[in-house]
Amino acid sequence: MHALCDIAVYTNHINLGFNQGTELRDPTGLLKGTGAKIRHVPITAAAELQNPALVALVSEAVEHALVETGGSPLKVRRLVSKIS
């Protein structure tokens, strides 16, 4: 299974994380982080989800996942982890 992304929820923002973020094109510099693979985009307002650059990142991440899985259809799965 190839995980596409994750959503980390914080008090004042969310991070939309891309598990293969270092392999994505990011001409506008939305991706943050210094890990070997993972990058994230901090989101502080719902309107930011309509950003064409973010939409392009998500689309590219889906295409990347399809290549990694040999074109298999993606199955939606979720894992909810709560840390207090």
Backbone as ProteinMPNN parsed JSONL, in Angstrom:
{"seq_chain_A": "MHALCDIAVYTNHINLGFNQGTELRDPTGLLKGTGAKIRHVPITAAAELQNPALVALVSEAVEHALVETGGSPLKVRRLVSKIS", "coords_chain_A": {"N_chain_A": [[0.843, -1.177, 0.0], [0.475, 2.245, -0.707], [0.878, 5.171, 0.916], [-0.674, 8.211, 0.488], [-1.047, 10.87, 1.556], [-1.167, 12.834, 4.607], [-3.094, 14.288, 7.256], [-2.48, 16.514, 9.675], [-3.75, 17.796, 12.59], [-3.769, 20.793, 14.31], [-3.967, 23.31, 16.931], [-4.224, 25.932, 15.773], [-3.892, 25.564, 13.072], [-3.661, 23.326, 10.209], [-1.603, 20.677, 8.968], [-1.018, 19.616, 5.787], [0.276, 16.786, 4.835], [2.668, 15.29, 2.669], [3.678, 12.202, 1.789], [5.626, 11.448, -0.04], [6.856, 13.83, -0.56], [9.308, 15.073, -1.282], [9.659, 14.313, -3.851], [7.93, 15.675, -5.418], [7.011, 18.273, -7.71], [7.372, 21.665, -6.936], [6.948, 24.545, -7.657], [6.105, 26.966, -6.523], [6.889, 26.956, -3.915], [5.404, 25.914, -1.729], [5.685, 23.608, -0.163], [6.962, 22.516, 2.939], [9.547, 21.61, 5.3], [12.186, 19.317, 6.287], [12.767, 16.673, 6.099], [13.829, 13.372, 4.921], [12.048, 12.389, 2.998], [9.345, 13.227, 3.463], [7.191, 16.051, 3.158], [5.33, 18.997, 4.03], [2.382, 21.081, 3.842], [1.489, 23.924, 5.44], [-1.706, 24.903, 6.552], [-3.776, 27.555, 7.213], [-6.207, 28.728, 6.812], [-9.416, 27.997, 5.457], [-9.81, 28.847, 2.832], [-7.334, 28.616, 1.638], [-7.216, 26.07, 0.675], [-8.168, 26.132, -1.864], [-6.165, 27.053, -3.439], [-4.547, 27.093, -6.497], [-1.935, 26.076, -6.798], [-1.695, 24.316, -4.659], [-3.721, 22.506, -5.27], [-2.588, 21.457, -7.598], [-0.34, 20.173, -6.475], [-1.583, 18.136, -4.964], [-2.827, 16.708, -7.044], [-0.566, 15.859, -8.476], [0.61, 14.253, -6.52], [-1.27, 12.19, -6.365], [-1.018, 11.085, -8.947], [1.654, 10.269, -8.774], [1.434, 8.311, -6.786], [-0.124, 6.436, -8.158], [1.678, 5.599, -10.12], [3.631, 4.462, -8.475], [2.199, 2.299, -7.469], [1.79, 0.754, -9.629], [-0.343, 1.536, -11.177], [-2.613, 0.642, -9.967], [-5.945, 0.906, -8.721], [-6.601, 3.423, -6.327], [-7.222, 2.865, -2.916], [-9.282, 4.134, -0.46], [-8.322, 4.712, 2.729], [-8.29, 5.151, 6.24], [-6.733, 6.355, 9.169], [-7.065, 7.255, 12.398], [-5.466, 9.058, 14.795], [-5.151, 10.094, 18.058], [-3.594, 12.446, 20.06], [-3.081, 13.512, 23.246]], "CA_chain_A": [[0.0, 0.0, 0.0], [1.218, 3.501, -0.809], [0.153, 6.265, 1.575], [-0.624, 9.416, -0.329], [-0.835, 12.061, 2.367], [-1.741, 12.808, 5.947], [-3.57, 15.577, 7.743], [-2.205, 16.698, 11.099], [-4.585, 18.903, 13.077], [-3.227, 21.54, 15.439], [-4.908, 24.297, 17.452], [-4.436, 27.074, 14.885], [-3.659, 25.248, 11.665], [-3.451, 21.915, 9.881], [-0.54, 20.4, 8.009], [-1.319, 18.607, 4.78], [1.567, 16.151, 4.623], [2.853, 14.455, 1.485], [4.656, 11.191, 2.18], [6.704, 11.464, -1.036], [6.924, 15.252, -0.878], [10.559, 15.499, -1.925], [9.615, 13.918, -5.262], [6.914, 16.478, -6.101], [7.401, 19.617, -8.188], [6.807, 22.693, -6.062], [7.517, 25.798, -8.159], [5.731, 28.136, -5.723], [7.476, 26.842, -2.587], [4.432, 25.616, -0.68], [6.113, 22.496, 0.692], [7.89, 22.836, 4.028], [10.1, 20.454, 5.985], [13.573, 18.973, 5.966], [12.93, 15.22, 6.17], [14.376, 12.687, 3.754], [10.983, 12.161, 2.009], [8.073, 13.878, 3.76], [7.042, 17.5, 3.197], [3.963, 19.367, 4.382], [1.913, 22.429, 3.545], [0.666, 24.435, 6.536], [-2.958, 25.529, 6.13], [-4.33, 28.318, 8.331], [-7.556, 29.176, 6.462], [-10.062, 27.098, 4.494], [-9.65, 29.378, 1.475], [-6.047, 28.166, 1.095], [-7.407, 24.778, 0.019], [-8.505, 26.405, -3.262], [-4.958, 27.536, -4.108], [-4.228, 26.237, -7.638], [-0.653, 25.391, -6.588], [-1.963, 23.195, -3.756], [-4.488, 21.535, -6.062], [-1.615, 20.804, -8.482], [0.457, 19.262, -5.651], [-2.402, 16.967, -4.647], [-2.977, 15.945, -8.289], [0.707, 15.196, -8.769], [0.796, 13.197, -5.526], [-2.126, 11.07, -6.785], [-0.362, 10.459, -10.106], [2.862, 9.609, -8.274], [0.997, 7.103, -6.084], [-0.548, 5.471, -9.169], [2.896, 5.043, -10.711], [4.261, 3.613, -7.45], [1.4, 1.088, -7.261], [1.588, 0.091, -10.911], [-1.619, 1.933, -11.757], [-3.738, 0.068, -9.241], [-6.843, 1.916, -8.156], [-6.319, 3.785, -4.94], [-8.255, 2.568, -1.938], [-9.292, 5.128, 0.606], [-8.238, 4.163, 4.073], [-7.959, 6.215, 7.174], [-6.277, 6.024, 10.51], [-7.184, 8.427, 13.25], [-4.647, 8.94, 15.988], [-5.324, 11.285, 18.888], [-2.577, 12.628, 21.07], [-3.522, 14.557, 24.175]], "C_chain_A": [[0.888, 1.24, 0.0], [0.382, 4.599, -0.18], [0.381, 7.54, 0.791], [-0.299, 10.652, 0.498], [-1.418, 11.86, 3.761], [-2.189, 14.21, 6.308], [-3.327, 15.611, 9.243], [-2.947, 17.953, 11.554], [-3.96, 19.493, 14.337], [-4.245, 22.595, 15.87], [-5.235, 25.389, 16.439], [-4.196, 26.797, 13.405], [-3.691, 23.735, 11.47], [-2.227, 21.836, 8.991], [-1.041, 19.315, 7.072], [0.026, 18.008, 4.388], [1.576, 15.253, 3.399], [3.988, 13.488, 1.769], [5.821, 11.066, 1.2], [6.956, 12.907, -1.493], [8.184, 15.72, -1.57], [10.577, 15.166, -3.414], [8.601, 14.729, -6.065], [7.505, 17.805, -6.565], [6.682, 20.644, -7.308], [7.336, 24.065, -6.473], [7.174, 27.024, -7.316], [6.217, 28.049, -4.282], [6.497, 26.606, -1.451], [4.933, 24.577, 0.319], [7.165, 22.937, 1.704], [8.404, 21.533, 4.629], [11.497, 20.126, 5.492], [13.832, 17.466, 6.01], [13.44, 14.633, 4.867], [13.324, 12.499, 2.655], [9.772, 13.064, 2.207], [8.201, 15.399, 3.744], [5.59, 17.794, 3.543], [3.67, 20.796, 3.944], [1.072, 22.868, 4.732], [-0.552, 25.181, 5.976], [-3.552, 26.248, 7.335], [-5.751, 28.821, 8.06], [-8.119, 28.263, 5.38], [-9.863, 27.558, 3.052], [-8.347, 28.92, 0.83], [-6.167, 26.831, 0.364], [-7.77, 24.929, -1.454], [-7.314, 26.912, -4.071], [-4.62, 26.596, -5.266], [-2.902, 25.48, -7.471], [-0.834, 24.198, -5.657], [-2.743, 22.107, -4.477], [-3.546, 20.763, -6.993], [-0.742, 19.817, -7.703], [-0.317, 17.98, -5.34], [-2.567, 16.094, -5.892], [-1.698, 15.195, -8.636], [0.972, 14.057, -7.788], [-0.053, 11.969, -5.873], [-1.481, 10.342, -7.958], [0.888, 9.696, -9.682], [2.495, 8.29, -7.586], [0.55, 6.033, -7.078], [0.652, 4.816, -9.848], [3.541, 4.059, -9.739], [3.518, 2.296, -7.258], [1.132, 0.354, -8.567], [0.239, 0.398, -11.536], [-2.825, 1.326, -11.076], [-4.649, 1.172, -8.74], [-6.488, 2.178, -6.697], [-7.495, 3.41, -4.062], [-8.152, 3.603, -0.834], [-9.295, 4.4, 1.936], [-7.965, 5.325, 5.001], [-7.555, 5.621, 8.509], [-6.356, 7.305, 11.309], [-6.399, 8.164, 14.509], [-4.802, 10.231, 16.784], [-4.247, 11.304, 19.952], [-3.028, 13.768, 21.967], [-2.332, 15.15, 24.902]], "O_chain_A": [[1.936, 1.26, 0.645], [-0.695, 4.928, -0.676], [1.517, 7.893, 0.475], [0.627, 11.395, 0.171], [-2.068, 10.855, 4.048], [-1.72, 15.194, 5.736], [-3.906, 14.823, 9.991], [-2.789, 19.029, 10.977], [-3.665, 18.782, 15.297], [-5.282, 22.748, 15.225], [-6.403, 25.736, 16.264], [-4.289, 27.705, 12.579], [-3.741, 22.969, 12.432], [-1.858, 22.811, 8.338], [-1.437, 18.233, 7.506], [0.819, 18.643, 3.694], [0.607, 14.543, 3.129], [5.13, 13.903, 1.967], [6.9, 10.617, 1.587], [7.232, 13.16, -2.665], [8.145, 16.662, -2.362], [11.415, 15.679, -4.156], [8.43, 14.496, -7.262], [8.375, 18.381, -5.912], [5.505, 20.478, -6.986], [8.091, 24.685, -5.724], [7.883, 28.028, -7.385], [5.985, 28.972, -3.5], [6.732, 27.051, -0.327], [4.636, 24.662, 1.511], [8.123, 23.634, 1.37], [7.776, 20.483, 4.487], [11.933, 20.585, 4.437], [14.983, 17.031, 5.963], [13.48, 15.31, 3.839], [13.684, 12.455, 1.478], [9.232, 13.606, 1.243], [9.176, 15.962, 4.241], [4.72, 16.94, 3.37], [4.573, 21.599, 3.709], [0.042, 22.255, 5.014], [-0.434, 25.982, 5.049], [-3.806, 25.624, 8.365], [-6.426, 29.288, 8.978], [-7.392, 27.812, 4.495], [-9.76, 26.729, 2.148], [-8.261, 28.841, -0.396], [-5.324, 26.497, -0.468], [-7.691, 23.964, -2.214], [-7.447, 27.173, -5.267], [-4.422, 25.403, -5.036], [-2.771, 24.357, -7.958], [-0.188, 23.168, -5.849], [-2.458, 20.921, -4.314], [-3.693, 19.552, -7.157], [-0.434, 18.739, -8.21], [0.223, 16.878, -5.439], [-2.457, 14.871, -5.806], [-1.742, 14.034, -9.041], [1.498, 13.013, -8.175], [0.394, 10.836, -5.693], [-1.408, 9.113, -7.961], [1.147, 8.599, -10.177], [3.165, 7.276, -7.781], [0.815, 4.849, -6.869], [0.639, 3.615, -10.117], [3.945, 2.963, -10.127], [4.131, 1.283, -6.921], [0.325, -0.575, -8.599], [-0.27, -0.387, -12.335], [-3.948, 1.477, -11.556], [-4.182, 2.251, -8.376], [-6.126, 1.27, -5.948], [-8.647, 3.622, -4.44], [-7.065, 3.904, -0.342], [-10.168, 3.578, 2.216], [-7.461, 6.366, 4.577], [-7.988, 4.538, 8.901], [-5.776, 8.322, 10.929], [-6.629, 7.177, 15.208], [-4.609, 11.325, 16.253], [-4.017, 10.317, 20.65], [-3.321, 14.865, 21.49], [-2.498, 16.047, 25.729]]}, "name": "protein", "num_of_chains": 1, "seq": "MHALCDIAVYTNHINLGFNQGTELRDPTGLLKGTGAKIRHVPITAAAELQNPALVALVSEAVEHALVETGGSPLKVRRLVSKIS"}
